[in-house]
Amino acid sequence: MSARPIPNLRWWIGALLFLSTVINYMDRQTLALLAPFLKQEYHWTNTDYANLLIVFRVGYSLGQAVFGRVLDRLGTRRGISLTVLSY
């Protein structure tokens, strides 16, 4: 018994990749939306908030460099599957 092919599989894959990109973008915008509340709650200055953003972006850059190499070794299909399953 053979597996039935999924109709329009490429469109499903494209839609999932688009959705993961939108979720990633929304995650990155969360700090900007929370800025006024965080400043008020924790009594941060603009410098404190800027330091938080710098640390976040440095960590994000390092993570992309490290996990980019991991993804290269695993392969795209396996790497994206593991990434989606880890959420």
DSSP file (Angstrom, degrees, kcal/mol; ACC not computed):
  #  RESIDUE AA STRUCTURE BP1 BP2  ACC     N-H-->O    O-->H-N    N-H-->O    O-->H-N    TCO  KAPPA ALPHA  PHI   PSI    X-CA   Y-CA   Z-CA
    1    1 A M              0   0    0      0, 0.0     2,-0.3     0, 0.0     0, 0.0   0.000 360.0 360.0 360.0 123.9    0.0    0.0    0.0
    2    2 A S        -     0   0    0      1,-0.1     2,-0.2     0, 0.0     0, 0.0  -0.654 360.0-102.8 -98.6 154.4    1.5    3.3   -1.1
    3    3 A A        -     0   0    0     -2,-0.3    -1,-0.1     1,-0.1     0, 0.0  -0.485  35.1-119.0 -74.0 140.9    1.0    6.7    0.6
    4    4 A R        -     0   0    0     -2,-0.2     2,-0.1     1,-0.1    -1,-0.1  -0.614  31.2-113.3 -78.4 137.4   -1.3    9.0   -1.2
    5    5 A P        -     0   0    0      0, 0.0    -1,-0.1     0, 0.0     3,-0.0  -0.407  27.5-115.3 -69.7 147.0    0.3   12.3   -2.3
    6    6 A I    >   -     0   0    0     -2,-0.1     3,-1.1     1,-0.1     2,-0.1  -0.714  33.4-118.2 -82.2 124.6   -0.9   15.4   -0.5
    7    7 A P  T 3  S+     0   0    0      0, 0.0     5,-0.1     0, 0.0    -1,-0.1  -0.398  92.1   2.2 -65.9 138.3   -2.6   17.7   -3.0
    8    8 A N  T >> S+     0   0    0     -2,-0.1     4,-1.7     1,-0.1     3,-0.5   0.863  78.6 164.9  56.4  41.2   -0.9   21.1   -3.5
    9    9 A L  H <>  +     0   0    0     -3,-1.1     4,-2.5     1,-0.2     5,-0.2   0.867  69.2  57.2 -58.0 -39.5    1.9   20.2   -1.1
   10   10 A R  H 3> S+     0   0    0      1,-0.2     4,-2.5     2,-0.2    -1,-0.2   0.878 105.8  50.3 -61.9 -37.2    4.2   23.0   -2.3
   11   11 A W  H <> S+     0   0    0     -3,-0.5     4,-2.4     2,-0.2    -1,-0.2   0.883 109.9  50.6 -68.8 -37.2    1.5   25.6   -1.4
   12   12 A W  H  X S+     0   0    0     -4,-1.7     4,-2.3     2,-0.2    -2,-0.2   0.924 112.0  47.0 -63.6 -44.3    1.1   24.0    2.1
   13   13 A I  H  X S+     0   0    0     -4,-2.5     4,-2.4     2,-0.2    -2,-0.2   0.923 112.6  49.8 -63.7 -44.1    4.8   24.2    2.7
   14   14 A G  H  X S+     0   0    0     -4,-2.5     4,-2.3     1,-0.2    -1,-0.2   0.897 110.5  50.2 -60.9 -40.7    4.9   27.8    1.4
   15   15 A A  H  X S+     0   0    0     -4,-2.4     4,-2.5     2,-0.2    -1,-0.2   0.897 110.6  49.4 -65.9 -40.3    2.1   28.7    3.7
   16   16 A L  H  X S+     0   0    0     -4,-2.3     4,-2.3     2,-0.2    -2,-0.2   0.899 111.5  48.7 -66.0 -40.3    3.8   27.1    6.7
   17   17 A L  H  X S+     0   0    0     -4,-2.4     4,-1.8     2,-0.2    -2,-0.2   0.907 112.3  49.1 -65.1 -40.7    7.0   28.9    6.0
   18   18 A F  H  X S+     0   0    0     -4,-2.3     4,-2.3     2,-0.2    -2,-0.2   0.924 111.0  50.1 -62.6 -44.2    5.1   32.2    5.6
   19   19 A L  H  X S+     0   0    0     -4,-2.5     4,-2.4     1,-0.2    -2,-0.2   0.898 109.2  50.7 -62.4 -41.7    3.3   31.6    8.9
   20   20 A S  H  X S+     0   0    0     -4,-2.3     4,-2.0     1,-0.2    -1,-0.2   0.862 110.3  50.8 -65.7 -33.9    6.6   30.9   10.7
   21   21 A T  H  X S+     0   0    0     -4,-1.8     4,-2.4     2,-0.2    -2,-0.2   0.905 109.9  49.4 -68.0 -41.5    8.0   34.1    9.3
   22   22 A V  H  X S+     0   0    0     -4,-2.3     4,-2.4     2,-0.2    -2,-0.2   0.916 111.4  49.0 -63.9 -43.2    5.0   36.2   10.5
   23   23 A I  H  X S+     0   0    0     -4,-2.4     4,-2.3     2,-0.2    -1,-0.2   0.911 111.0  50.5 -62.8 -42.4    5.2   34.6   14.0
   24   24 A N  H  X S+     0   0    0     -4,-2.0     4,-1.9     2,-0.2    -2,-0.2   0.917 110.8  49.2 -61.1 -44.2    9.0   35.4   14.1
   25   25 A Y  H  X S+     0   0    0     -4,-2.4     4,-1.3     1,-0.2    -2,-0.2   0.911 110.7  49.9 -62.5 -43.1    8.3   39.0   13.1
   26   26 A M  H  X S+     0   0    0     -4,-2.4     4,-0.7     1,-0.2     3,-0.3   0.892 108.2  53.6 -64.7 -39.0    5.6   39.4   15.7
   27   27 A D  H >< S+     0   0    0     -4,-2.3     3,-0.8     1,-0.2     4,-0.5   0.906 108.3  50.2 -59.9 -41.2    7.9   38.0   18.4
   28   28 A R  H 3< S+     0   0    0     -4,-1.9     4,-0.4     1,-0.2     3,-0.3   0.761 109.0  51.8 -71.4 -24.1   10.5   40.6   17.5
   29   29 A Q  H 3X S+     0   0    0     -4,-1.3     4,-1.7    -3,-0.3    -1,-0.2   0.562  87.0  85.3 -87.3  -9.1    8.1   43.5   17.6
   30   30 A T  H <X S+     0   0    0     -3,-0.8     4,-2.1    -4,-0.7    -1,-0.2   0.892  85.2  54.0 -62.3 -41.3    6.8   42.6   21.1
   31   31 A L  H  > S+     0   0    0     -4,-0.5     4,-1.0    -3,-0.3    -1,-0.2   0.892 106.6  52.2 -61.7 -39.2    9.5   44.5   22.9
   32   32 A A  H  4 S+     0   0    0     -4,-0.4     3,-0.3     1,-0.2    -1,-0.2   0.888 111.6  46.7 -64.6 -38.2    8.7   47.7   21.1
   33   33 A L  H  < S+     0   0    0     -4,-1.7     4,-0.3     1,-0.2    -1,-0.2   0.838 114.9  46.4 -71.8 -32.0    5.1   47.4   22.0
   34   34 A L  H  X S+     0   0    0     -4,-2.1     4,-2.8    -5,-0.2     3,-0.3   0.561  84.4  99.4 -85.7  -8.1    5.9   46.6   25.6
   35   35 A A  H  X S+     0   0    0     -4,-1.0     4,-2.7    -3,-0.3     5,-0.2   0.882  81.8  46.5 -51.0 -51.8    8.5   49.4   26.0
   36   36 A P  H  > S+     0   0    0      0, 0.0     4,-1.9     0, 0.0    -1,-0.2   0.903 115.9  46.1 -61.0 -38.6    6.2   52.0   27.7
   37   37 A F  H  > S+     0   0    0     -3,-0.3     4,-2.8    -4,-0.3    -2,-0.2   0.898 113.4  48.6 -69.9 -40.0    4.9   49.4   30.2
   38   38 A L  H  X S+     0   0    0     -4,-2.8     4,-2.5     2,-0.2     6,-0.4   0.908 111.0  50.7 -65.9 -41.7    8.3   48.0   31.0
   39   39 A K  H  X>S+     0   0    0     -4,-2.7     5,-1.1    -5,-0.3     4,-0.7   0.905 115.6  42.3 -62.5 -41.1    9.8   51.5   31.5
   40   40 A Q  H  <5S+     0   0    0     -4,-1.9    -2,-0.2    -5,-0.2     3,-0.2   0.923 116.8  46.4 -71.8 -44.5    7.0   52.4   33.9
   41   41 A E  H  <5S+     0   0    0     -4,-2.8    -2,-0.2     1,-0.2    -3,-0.2   0.904 125.8  28.3 -67.0 -42.6    6.9   49.0   35.8
   42   42 A Y  H  <5S-     0   0    0     -4,-2.5    -1,-0.2    -5,-0.2    -2,-0.2   0.345 103.6-120.9-104.4   5.5   10.6   48.7   36.3
   43   43 A H  T  <5 +     0   0    0     -4,-0.7     2,-0.2    -3,-0.2    -3,-0.2   0.906  50.9 171.9  56.3  46.1   11.5   52.4   36.3
   44   44 A W      < -     0   0    0     -5,-1.1    -1,-0.2    -6,-0.4     2,-0.2  -0.574  26.2-139.7 -85.3 148.6   13.9   52.1   33.4
   45   45 A T     >  -     0   0    0     -2,-0.2     4,-2.1     1,-0.1     5,-0.2  -0.454  35.8 -98.6 -90.2 174.6   15.5   55.0   31.6
   46   46 A N  H  > S+     0   0    0      1,-0.2     4,-2.4     2,-0.2     5,-0.1   0.856 126.6  55.1 -62.2 -33.8   15.8   55.1   27.9
   47   47 A T  H  > S+     0   0    0      2,-0.2     4,-2.4     1,-0.2    -1,-0.2   0.906 106.0  50.4 -65.7 -41.8   19.4   54.0   28.3
   48   48 A D  H  > S+     0   0    0      2,-0.2     4,-1.9     1,-0.2    -2,-0.2   0.924 112.4  46.9 -61.4 -44.3   18.3   50.9   30.3
   49   49 A Y  H  X S+     0   0    0     -4,-2.1     4,-2.2     1,-0.2    -2,-0.2   0.897 110.6  52.4 -65.6 -40.0   15.8   50.0   27.6
   50   50 A A  H  X S+     0   0    0     -4,-2.4     4,-2.4     1,-0.2    -1,-0.2   0.896 107.5  52.3 -62.9 -39.9   18.4   50.5   24.9
   51   51 A N  H  X S+     0   0    0     -4,-2.4     4,-2.4     2,-0.2    -1,-0.2   0.894 107.6  52.5 -62.8 -39.2   20.8   48.2   26.7
   52   52 A L  H  X S+     0   0    0     -4,-1.9     4,-2.3     1,-0.2    -2,-0.2   0.926 110.6  47.2 -60.8 -45.0   18.1   45.6   26.9
   53   53 A L  H  X S+     0   0    0     -4,-2.2     4,-2.6     2,-0.2    -2,-0.2   0.891 110.6  52.1 -64.4 -39.7   17.6   45.8   23.1
   54   54 A I  H  X S+     0   0    0     -4,-2.4     4,-2.5     2,-0.2     5,-0.2   0.934 110.9  46.9 -63.0 -45.7   21.3   45.6   22.5
   55   55 A V  H  X S+     0   0    0     -4,-2.4     4,-2.5     1,-0.2     5,-0.2   0.909 112.5  50.8 -63.1 -41.6   21.6   42.5   24.5
   56   56 A F  H  X S+     0   0    0     -4,-2.3     4,-2.4    -5,-0.2    -2,-0.2   0.929 112.6  45.6 -60.6 -45.6   18.6   41.0   22.8
   57   57 A R  H  X S+     0   0    0     -4,-2.6     4,-2.4     2,-0.2    -2,-0.2   0.862 111.9  50.6 -70.4 -35.4   20.0   41.7   19.3
   58   58 A V  H  X S+     0   0    0     -4,-2.5     4,-2.6     2,-0.2     5,-0.2   0.936 113.1  46.7 -65.3 -45.1   23.5   40.4   20.2
   59   59 A G  H  X S+     0   0    0     -4,-2.5     4,-2.4    -5,-0.2    -2,-0.2   0.891 112.4  50.5 -61.6 -39.6   21.9   37.2   21.5
   60   60 A Y  H  X S+     0   0    0     -4,-2.4     4,-2.2    -5,-0.2    -1,-0.2   0.909 111.5  48.0 -64.6 -42.9   19.7   36.9   18.4
   61   61 A S  H  X S+     0   0    0     -4,-2.4     4,-2.2     2,-0.2    -2,-0.2   0.918 112.9  47.1 -65.4 -44.2   22.7   37.4   16.1
   62   62 A L  H  X S+     0   0    0     -4,-2.6     4,-2.6     1,-0.2     5,-0.2   0.908 111.5  52.1 -64.2 -40.8   24.8   34.9   17.9
   63   63 A G  H  X S+     0   0    0     -4,-2.4     4,-2.8    -5,-0.2     5,-0.3   0.895 109.0  49.7 -62.1 -40.3   21.9   32.4   17.9
   64   64 A Q  H  X S+     0   0    0     -4,-2.2     4,-1.6     2,-0.2    -1,-0.2   0.901 112.0  48.5 -65.6 -39.6   21.5   32.9   14.1
   65   65 A A  H  X S+     0   0    0     -4,-2.2     4,-1.3     2,-0.2    -2,-0.2   0.937 117.2  40.7 -65.2 -45.8   25.2   32.3   13.5
   66   66 A V  H  X S+     0   0    0     -4,-2.6     4,-1.8     1,-0.2     3,-0.3   0.958 119.9  42.1 -68.6 -51.1   25.3   29.1   15.7
   67   67 A F  H  X S+     0   0    0     -4,-2.8     4,-2.5    -5,-0.2    -1,-0.2   0.710 106.2  64.2 -75.4 -17.7   22.1   27.6   14.6
   68   68 A G  H  X S+     0   0    0     -4,-1.6     4,-2.0    -5,-0.3    -1,-0.2   0.913 105.8  44.9 -64.4 -42.3   22.7   28.5   11.0
   69   69 A R  H  X S+     0   0    0     -4,-1.3     4,-1.8    -3,-0.3    -2,-0.2   0.896 112.5  51.2 -67.0 -40.0   25.7   26.1   11.1
   70   70 A V  H  X S+     0   0    0     -4,-1.8     4,-2.5     1,-0.2     5,-0.2   0.923 110.0  49.9 -62.1 -43.3   23.6   23.5   12.9
   71   71 A L  H  X S+     0   0    0     -4,-2.5     4,-2.4     1,-0.2     8,-0.2   0.871 107.2  55.0 -64.0 -36.9   20.9   23.8   10.2
   72   72 A D  H  < S+     0   0    0     -4,-2.0    -1,-0.2     1,-0.2    -2,-0.2   0.888 111.9  43.7 -62.3 -38.0   23.5   23.5    7.5
   73   73 A R  H  < S+     0   0    0     -4,-1.8    -2,-0.2     1,-0.2    -1,-0.2   0.880 118.0  43.2 -75.7 -37.8   24.7   20.2    9.0
   74   74 A L  H  < S-     0   0    0     -4,-2.5     4,-0.3    -5,-0.2    -2,-0.2   0.843 112.0-119.0 -75.3 -32.9   21.2   18.8    9.7
   75   75 A G     X  -     0   0    0     -4,-2.4     4,-2.5    -5,-0.2     5,-0.2  -0.105  24.5 -86.6 101.1 152.9   19.8   19.8    6.4
   76   76 A T  H  > S+     0   0    0      2,-0.2     4,-2.6     1,-0.2     5,-0.3   0.917 122.4  48.8 -63.3 -47.0   16.9   22.1    5.7
   77   77 A R  H  > S+     0   0    0      1,-0.2     4,-1.8     2,-0.2    -1,-0.2   0.947 117.8  39.2 -62.3 -50.0   14.1   19.6    6.0
   78   78 A R  H  > S+     0   0    0     -4,-0.3     4,-2.5     2,-0.2    -1,-0.2   0.900 116.5  52.0 -67.2 -40.6   15.2   18.1    9.3
   79   79 A G  H  X S+     0   0    0     -4,-2.5     4,-2.2    -8,-0.2    -2,-0.2   0.921 111.8  43.7 -63.9 -46.5   16.3   21.4   10.8
   80   80 A I  H  X S+     0   0    0     -4,-2.6     4,-2.6    -5,-0.2     5,-0.2   0.887 112.8  53.7 -67.9 -37.3   13.0   23.2   10.1
   81   81 A S  H  X S+     0   0    0     -4,-1.8     4,-2.3    -5,-0.3    -2,-0.2   0.934 111.1  45.4 -61.1 -45.3   11.1   20.2   11.3
   82   82 A L  H  X S+     0   0    0     -4,-2.5     4,-1.7     2,-0.2    -1,-0.2   0.881 112.1  52.3 -65.2 -37.9   13.0   20.2   14.6
   83   83 A T  H  X S+     0   0    0     -4,-2.2     4,-0.6     2,-0.2    -2,-0.2   0.928 112.1  44.6 -63.5 -45.7   12.6   23.9   15.0
   84   84 A V  H >< S+     0   0    0     -4,-2.6     3,-0.9     1,-0.2    -2,-0.2   0.904 113.6  50.3 -67.1 -40.4    8.9   23.8   14.5
   85   85 A L  H 3< S+     0   0    0     -4,-2.3    -1,-0.2     1,-0.2    -2,-0.2   0.791 101.6  63.3 -68.3 -27.0    8.5   20.8   16.8
   86   86 A S  H 3<        0   0    0     -4,-1.7    -1,-0.2     1,-0.3    -2,-0.2   0.709 360.0 360.0 -73.1 -17.9   10.6   22.5   19.6
   87   87 A Y    <<        0   0    0     -3,-0.9    -1,-0.3    -4,-0.6    -2,-0.2   0.472 360.0 360.0 -78.7 360.0    8.0   25.3   19.9
